[in-house]
Amino acid sequence: MKLKGYFIVIFLAFALKTVPLAGQSHAGQVPSGAKGIEFSGTEYDFGTIKTGEEAVHYFAFSNSGTSPLFIVNVRTSCGCMAPAWPKSPIAPGSRDSIKVEYNTKIRGVFDKTITVQTNARDGSVDLRIKGNVIKASK
């Protein structure tokens, strides 16, 4: 019975530490000096590309704040894209990029969104790629 009491105390201590109090959220963990993530461009048009060709774009960004910038997650609007992003903190004043690769085996016009979630004041930023994949001539 005594052991069960210890588990309850440990569980409550953990729960209180990880659950935000009323009026607080995890957004409160934003570094005070972070101004936000600044992209050099948030949209890219691949134009017309042929099936099987490489369709890769790097969205360059910078940390203009005074605290480290973390990219928490990058979500795509469909499984037709593969994103890659830095997992380590981006120092103030530093630049980096998010790589987005589109699957050109899928023919037709596309207009897709990539949502970048960060610890910056802005929280998340939507990026966009578009283009048209046509059949490759033989």
N, CA and C of each residue as an Amber inpcrd file, in Angstrom:
protein
   414
   0.8260000  -1.1790000   0.0000000   0.0000000   0.0000000   0.0000000
   0.8770000   1.2510000   0.0000000   1.9900000   1.2110000   0.7360000
   2.8910000   2.3380000   0.8110000   3.5180000   2.6190000  -0.5570000
   3.8320000   1.5640000  -1.3100000   4.4240000   1.6910000  -2.6320000
   3.4500000   2.3740000  -3.5930000   2.1910000   2.0430000  -3.4920000
   1.1650000   2.6530000  -4.3410000   1.1020000   4.1650000  -4.0850000
   1.2300000   4.5850000  -2.8610000   1.2270000   6.0030000  -2.5020000
   2.3880000   6.7450000  -3.1330000   3.5600000   6.1160000  -3.1790000
   4.7190000   6.7330000  -3.8140000   4.4800000   6.9430000  -5.3080000
   3.9050000   5.9380000  -5.9690000   3.6070000   6.0710000  -7.3950000
   2.6380000   7.2160000  -7.6560000   1.6630000   7.3770000  -6.8130000
   0.6930000   8.4630000  -6.9740000   1.3810000   9.8150000  -6.8220000
   2.2430000   9.9420000  -5.8290000   2.9670000  11.2000000  -5.6110000
   3.8620000  11.5070000  -6.8110000   4.5740000  10.5240000  -7.3160000
   5.4580000  10.7300000  -8.4660000   4.6360000  11.1130000  -9.6910000
   3.5120000  10.4260000  -9.8960000   2.6590000  10.7370000 -11.0360000
   2.1390000  12.1670000 -10.9540000   1.6670000  12.5790000  -9.7960000
   1.1370000  13.9340000  -9.6380000   2.2290000  14.9870000  -9.8470000
   3.4070000  14.7190000  -9.3290000   4.5130000  15.6600000  -9.5010000
   4.8440000  15.8210000 -10.9890000   4.8700000  14.7180000 -11.7130000
   5.1390000  14.7590000 -13.1470000   4.0190000  15.4900000 -13.8810000
   2.7890000  15.1820000 -13.5570000   1.6360000  15.7940000 -14.2230000
   1.6160000  17.3080000 -13.9960000   1.8910000  17.7450000 -12.7870000
   1.8780000  19.1770000 -12.5040000   2.9940000  19.9120000 -13.2160000
   4.1090000  19.2330000 -13.4150000   5.2400000  19.8580000 -14.0960000
   4.9980000  19.9810000 -15.5980000   4.2860000  19.0180000 -16.2140000
   4.1240000  19.0150000 -17.6590000   2.8250000  19.6330000 -18.1370000
   1.8230000  19.7450000 -17.2980000   0.5480000  20.3260000 -17.7100000
   0.5690000  21.8150000 -17.4130000   0.2610000  22.6530000 -18.4230000
   0.2680000  24.0960000 -18.1780000  -0.8050000  24.4990000 -17.1750000
  -0.5040000  25.4950000 -16.3670000  -1.4810000  26.0260000 -15.4360000
  -2.4770000  26.8780000 -16.1930000  -3.5830000  27.2210000 -15.5610000
  -4.6070000  28.0430000 -16.2030000  -3.9820000  29.3320000 -16.7210000
  -4.2840000  29.6620000 -17.9700000  -3.7510000  30.8910000 -18.5690000
  -2.3700000  30.7220000 -19.1720000  -1.7540000  29.5550000 -18.9920000
  -0.4360000  29.3060000 -19.5640000  -0.5620000  28.2960000 -20.6850000
   0.3980000  28.3130000 -21.5780000   0.4560000  27.3130000 -22.6320000
   1.9170000  27.0370000 -22.9240000   2.1510000  26.0530000 -23.7600000
   3.5320000  25.7680000 -24.1350000   4.1000000  26.8960000 -24.9810000
   3.2310000  27.7330000 -25.5460000   3.7060000  28.9010000 -26.2910000
   4.4430000  29.8500000 -25.3650000   4.2110000  29.7490000 -24.0660000
   4.9130000  30.5700000 -23.0890000   6.3880000  30.2270000 -22.9990000
   6.8010000  29.1580000 -23.6690000   8.1940000  28.7490000 -23.6600000
   8.9960000  29.4550000 -24.7430000   8.3940000  30.4300000 -25.4090000
   9.0760000  31.1870000 -26.4540000  10.1870000  32.0150000 -25.8270000
  11.3830000  31.9390000 -26.3750000  12.4650000  32.7480000 -25.8340000
  12.0990000  34.2240000 -25.9190000  12.4300000  34.9710000 -24.8910000
  12.0370000  36.3840000 -24.8390000  12.6510000  37.1990000 -25.9620000
  13.8240000  36.8360000 -26.4620000  14.4710000  37.6180000 -27.5030000
  14.1270000  37.1750000 -28.9100000  13.3240000  36.1290000 -29.0650000
  13.0150000  35.6360000 -30.4030000  12.0470000  36.5590000 -31.1050000
  12.4390000  37.0530000 -32.2610000  11.5650000  37.9070000 -33.0560000
  10.7270000  37.0650000 -34.0030000  11.1860000  35.8850000 -34.2950000
  10.4960000  34.9970000 -35.2300000  11.4500000  34.4680000 -36.2710000
  10.9440000  33.5280000 -37.0060000  11.7230000  32.9600000 -38.0960000
  11.4330000  33.7940000 -39.3370000  12.4670000  34.1690000 -40.0560000
  12.2940000  35.0040000 -41.2420000  12.7700000  34.2360000 -42.4710000
  11.8350000  33.9630000 -43.3800000  12.1620000  33.2570000 -44.6150000
  12.4660000  34.2640000 -45.7210000  13.4040000  33.9150000 -46.5950000
  13.7000000  34.7760000 -47.7370000  12.5890000  34.6720000 -48.7820000
  11.8100000  33.6120000 -48.7240000  10.6520000  33.4190000 -49.6000000
   9.8190000  32.2820000 -49.0480000   8.5100000  32.3870000 -49.1300000
   7.6360000  31.3480000 -48.5690000   6.8860000  30.5700000 -49.6460000
   7.1560000  30.8690000 -50.9140000   6.4830000  30.1840000 -52.0110000
   7.4870000  29.8800000 -53.1090000   7.3260000  28.6900000 -53.7310000
   8.2060000  28.3390000 -54.8450000   7.3890000  27.6510000 -55.9280000
   7.5830000  28.0950000 -57.1650000   6.8950000  27.5180000 -58.3150000
   7.9130000  26.7270000 -59.1310000   7.7170000  25.4100000 -59.1910000
   8.6080000  24.5550000 -59.9770000   8.3690000  24.7220000 -61.4760000
   7.2370000  25.3130000 -61.8440000   6.8970000  25.4290000 -63.2550000
   6.4880000  24.0580000 -63.7860000   6.8260000  23.7860000 -65.0360000
   6.5080000  22.4930000 -65.6420000   7.7320000  21.5870000 -65.5400000
   7.5160000  20.4170000 -64.9660000   8.5940000  19.4380000 -64.8260000
   8.1070000  18.0910000 -65.3500000   9.0240000  17.2710000 -65.7850000
   8.6750000  15.9550000 -66.3440000   8.7280000  14.8890000 -65.2620000
   7.9250000  13.8460000 -65.4590000   7.9170000  12.7510000 -64.4910000
   9.3330000  12.1940000 -64.3590000   9.7060000  11.9320000 -63.1410000
  11.0220000  11.3680000 -62.8620000  12.1090000  12.4030000 -62.6340000
  11.8690000  13.6560000 -63.0110000  12.8730000  14.6990000 -62.7630000
  12.8990000  15.0420000 -61.2770000  14.0290000  15.5630000 -60.8380000
  14.1510000  15.9750000 -59.4420000  13.4200000  17.2890000 -59.2100000
  12.6420000  17.3350000 -58.1430000  11.9210000  18.5590000 -57.7650000
  12.2230000  18.8380000 -56.2980000  13.3030000  19.5700000 -56.0590000
  13.7600000  19.8840000 -54.7130000  13.8990000  21.3930000 -54.5930000
  13.4470000  21.9190000 -53.4580000  13.6370000  23.3450000 -53.1920000
  14.0600000  23.5210000 -51.7380000  14.9430000  24.4710000 -51.5010000
  15.4040000  24.8130000 -50.1590000  14.8180000  26.1650000 -49.7770000
  14.0120000  26.1950000 -48.7270000  13.4680000  27.4430000 -48.2050000
  14.4540000  27.9750000 -47.1760000  15.1750000  29.0420000 -47.5300000
  16.1820000  29.6320000 -46.6400000  15.4940000  30.5070000 -45.5970000
  16.0240000  30.4540000 -44.3730000  15.4860000  31.2770000 -43.2930000
  16.6100000  31.7380000 -42.3880000  16.2910000  32.6940000 -41.5260000
  17.2750000  33.1640000 -40.5580000  16.6090000  33.3490000 -39.2020000
  17.4330000  33.3310000 -38.1690000  16.9920000  33.6310000 -36.8120000
  17.4310000  35.0580000 -36.5150000  16.4650000  35.9770000 -36.5340000
  16.8010000  37.3790000 -36.2980000  16.6630000  37.7650000 -34.8290000
  16.3960000  36.7940000 -33.9770000  16.2260000  37.0720000 -32.5590000
  17.5300000  36.9980000 -31.7880000  17.4100000  37.0190000 -30.4720000
  18.5840000  36.9630000 -29.6020000  18.6520000  35.6600000 -28.8230000
  17.7350000  34.7360000 -29.1320000  17.7020000  33.4230000 -28.4800000
  17.7370000  32.3370000 -29.5450000  18.1760000  31.1270000 -29.1780000
  18.1910000  30.0290000 -30.1450000  16.7880000  29.7480000 -30.7020000
  16.7490000  29.4340000 -31.9800000  15.5070000  29.0990000 -32.6690000
  15.4580000  27.5880000 -32.8580000  14.3250000  26.9860000 -32.5150000
  14.1310000  25.5540000 -32.6820000  13.0130000  25.3070000 -33.6820000
  13.2560000  24.4470000 -34.6450000  12.1710000  24.0050000 -35.5220000
  11.6270000  22.7510000 -34.8560000  10.4190000  22.8630000 -34.3530000
   9.7980000  21.7970000 -33.5770000   9.2990000  20.6810000 -34.4830000
   8.6710000  21.0490000 -35.6170000   8.1170000  20.0530000 -36.5230000
   7.8670000  20.7070000 -37.8720000   7.8500000  19.8840000 -38.9130000
   7.4780000  20.3270000 -40.2480000   6.4650000  19.3220000 -40.7730000
   5.2560000  19.8270000 -41.0930000   4.1820000  18.9590000 -41.5940000
   3.8730000  19.3400000 -43.0380000   3.5870000  18.3320000 -43.8460000
   3.2180000  18.5700000 -45.2430000   1.7460000  18.2470000 -45.4430000
   1.1370000  18.8650000 -46.4560000  -0.2850000  18.6680000 -46.7020000
  -0.5870000  17.3330000 -47.3680000   0.4520000  16.6220000 -47.8130000
   0.2290000  15.2820000 -48.3670000   1.5300000  14.4840000 -48.2910000
   1.4090000  13.1970000 -48.5230000   2.5730000  12.3110000 -48.4950000
   3.4090000  12.3880000 -49.7550000   3.0700000  13.3030000 -50.6570000
   3.7870000  13.4510000 -51.9210000   5.0600000  14.2850000 -51.7630000
   5.3100000  14.7640000 -50.5350000   6.4870000  15.5870000 -50.2660000
   7.2990000  14.9690000 -49.1280000   8.5860000  15.2140000 -49.1730000
   9.4670000  14.7750000 -48.1000000  10.2550000  15.9880000 -47.6040000
   9.9630000  16.4480000 -46.3830000  10.7150000  17.5840000 -45.8500000
  11.9250000  17.1340000 -45.0270000  12.9080000  17.9980000 -44.9360000
  14.0670000  17.7790000 -44.0640000  14.4130000  19.1380000 -43.4640000
  14.7000000  19.1530000 -42.1610000  14.9660000  20.4180000 -41.4750000
  16.0190000  20.2250000 -40.4090000  16.6660000  21.3010000 -39.9810000
  17.6950000  21.1870000 -38.9400000  17.0620000  20.7840000 -37.6110000
  17.6590000  19.8230000 -36.9520000  17.1580000  19.3360000 -35.6610000
  17.8250000  20.0390000 -34.4850000  18.9550000  20.6660000 -34.7200000
  19.6560000  21.3730000 -33.6430000  19.2500000  22.8480000 -33.6580000
  19.4500000  23.5420000 -32.5360000  19.0570000  24.9510000 -32.4600000
  19.8240000  25.8160000 -33.4570000  19.1400000  26.8330000 -33.9690000
  19.7610000  27.7870000 -34.8810000  20.1060000  29.0250000 -34.0540000
  21.3690000  29.3490000 -33.9950000  21.8520000  30.4550000 -33.1660000
  21.3380000  31.7940000 -33.6930000  21.2260000  32.7710000 -32.8180000
  20.8050000  34.1130000 -33.2510000  21.7050000  34.6250000 -34.3780000
  21.0820000  35.1750000 -35.4140000  21.8290000  35.6960000 -36.5500000
  22.2250000  34.6560000 -37.5770000  22.0050000  33.3730000 -37.2820000
  22.4000000  32.3100000 -38.2090000  21.3160000  32.0410000 -39.2410000
  21.7490000  31.4370000 -40.3420000  20.8400000  31.0640000 -41.4300000
  20.8760000  29.5530000 -41.6170000  19.7900000  29.0160000 -42.1380000
  19.7130000  27.5930000 -42.4620000  18.6090000  27.4380000 -43.4970000
  18.1960000  26.2100000 -43.7570000  17.1360000  26.0080000 -44.7450000
  16.3340000  24.7510000 -44.4390000  15.1540000  24.7120000 -45.0300000
  14.2770000  23.5490000 -44.9620000  14.1830000  23.0050000 -46.3770000
  14.5220000  21.7350000 -46.5130000  14.5020000  21.0840000 -47.8190000
  13.1370000  20.4320000 -48.0240000  12.5550000  20.6610000 -49.2110000
  11.2870000  20.0360000 -49.5660000  11.4630000  19.3600000 -50.9210000
  11.1460000  18.0660000 -50.9650000  11.2430000  17.3170000 -52.2180000
   9.8560000  16.8260000 -52.6040000   9.4570000  17.0990000 -53.8480000
   8.1510000  16.6770000 -54.3480000   8.3310000  15.4210000 -55.1970000
   7.3780000  14.4860000 -55.0750000   7.4130000  13.2280000 -55.8170000
   6.8920000  13.4690000 -57.2330000   7.7840000  13.4530000 -58.2180000
   7.3920000  13.7400000 -59.5980000   6.8680000  12.5090000 -60.3370000
   6.6090000  11.4380000 -59.6230000   5.9380000  10.2890000 -60.2450000
   4.4330000  10.5550000 -60.3440000   3.9760000  11.5730000 -59.6160000
   2.5620000  11.9470000 -59.6180000   2.3750000  13.0480000 -60.6500000
   1.6500000  12.7350000 -61.7330000   1.4530000  13.7250000 -62.7940000
   0.3000000  14.6660000 -62.4760000   0.4000000  15.8510000 -63.0390000
  -0.6660000  16.8320000 -62.9080000  -0.2260000  18.0810000 -62.1600000
  -1.1680000  19.0130000 -62.0630000  -0.9200000  20.2810000 -61.3710000
  -0.9510000  20.0410000 -59.8680000  -0.0210000  20.6720000 -59.1420000
  -0.0150000  20.5650000 -57.6800000   0.1770000  21.9310000 -57.0530000
  -0.3860000  22.0750000 -55.8830000  -0.2780000  23.2980000 -55.0750000
  -0.3490000  22.8220000 -53.6270000   0.7780000  22.7100000 -52.9700000
   0.8720000  22.0580000 -51.6580000   1.4310000  22.9960000 -50.5910000
   1.0740000  22.6840000 -49.3500000   1.4760000  23.5010000 -48.2080000
   2.3920000  22.7200000 -47.2750000   3.3700000  23.4150000 -46.7300000
   4.2860000  22.8780000 -45.7260000   4.1760000  23.7930000 -44.5110000
   3.8210000  23.2360000 -43.3610000   3.6850000  24.0380000 -42.1420000
   4.9020000  23.8130000 -41.2580000   5.5830000  24.9020000 -40.9370000
   6.7980000  24.8660000 -40.1130000   6.4300000  25.3640000 -38.7220000
   6.5900000  24.4960000 -37.7320000   6.2920000  24.8590000 -36.3410000
   7.6020000  25.1320000 -35.6140000   7.6610000  26.3180000 -34.9640000
   8.8860000  26.7270000 -34.2870000   8.5850000  27.2190000 -32.8670000
   9.6420000  27.5300000 -32.1500000   9.4870000  28.1250000 -30.8160000
   9.4610000  29.6530000 -30.9030000   9.4370000  30.1970000 -32.0980000
   9.4280000  31.6480000 -32.2860000   8.0720000  32.2330000 -31.9290000
   8.0460000  33.5280000 -31.7420000   6.8220000  34.2320000 -31.3650000
   5.6990000  33.9540000 -32.3560000   6.0110000  33.8880000 -33.6390000
   5.0030000  33.6430000 -34.6690000   4.4220000  32.2330000 -34.5950000
   5.1250000  31.3200000 -33.9570000   4.6380000  29.9500000 -33.7880000
   4.8210000  29.0890000 -35.0170000   4.0210000  29.3200000 -36.0470000
   4.1570000  28.5110000 -37.2550000   4.0790000  29.3890000 -38.5020000
   4.6840000  28.8700000 -39.5610000   4.7280000  29.5590000 -40.8430000
   4.3340000  28.5500000 -41.9210000   3.5060000  28.9680000 -42.8640000
   3.1380000  28.1090000 -43.9800000   3.9880000  28.4490000 -45.1970000
   4.5720000  27.4120000 -45.7820000   5.3200000  27.5270000 -47.0220000
   4.4790000  26.8750000 -48.1110000   4.7800000  27.1830000 -49.3620000
   3.9580000  26.6470000 -50.4410000   4.8200000  26.3070000 -51.6470000
   4.5320000  25.1450000 -52.2520000   5.1510000  24.7860000 -53.5250000
   4.0390000  24.5050000 -54.5260000   4.3300000  24.7740000 -55.7860000
   3.3520000  24.4820000 -56.8290000   4.0900000  24.1780000 -58.1200000
   3.3580000  23.6030000 -59.0540000   3.9390000  23.2610000 -60.3370000
   3.0310000  22.3480000 -61.1140000   3.5690000  21.7940000 -62.1990000
   2.8140000  20.8760000 -63.0430000   3.7600000  19.7900000 -63.5310000
   3.4360000  18.5520000 -63.2210000   4.2550000  17.4210000 -63.6580000
   3.5940000  16.8400000 -64.9060000   4.3800000  16.7790000 -65.9950000
   3.8730000  16.2230000 -67.2530000   4.6200000  14.9390000 -67.5790000
   4.0330000  14.1430000 -68.4580000   4.6460000  12.8820000 -68.8560000
   5.9510000  13.1560000 -69.5890000   6.9650000  12.3980000 -69.2260000
   8.2660000  12.5370000 -69.8810000   8.1970000  11.9210000 -71.2690000
   8.7500000  12.6160000 -72.2520000   8.7690000  12.0650000 -73.6160000
   9.8560000  11.0070000 -73.6990000   9.6020000   9.9940000 -74.4960000
  10.5590000   8.8780000 -74.5940000  11.5180000   9.0400000 -75.7170000
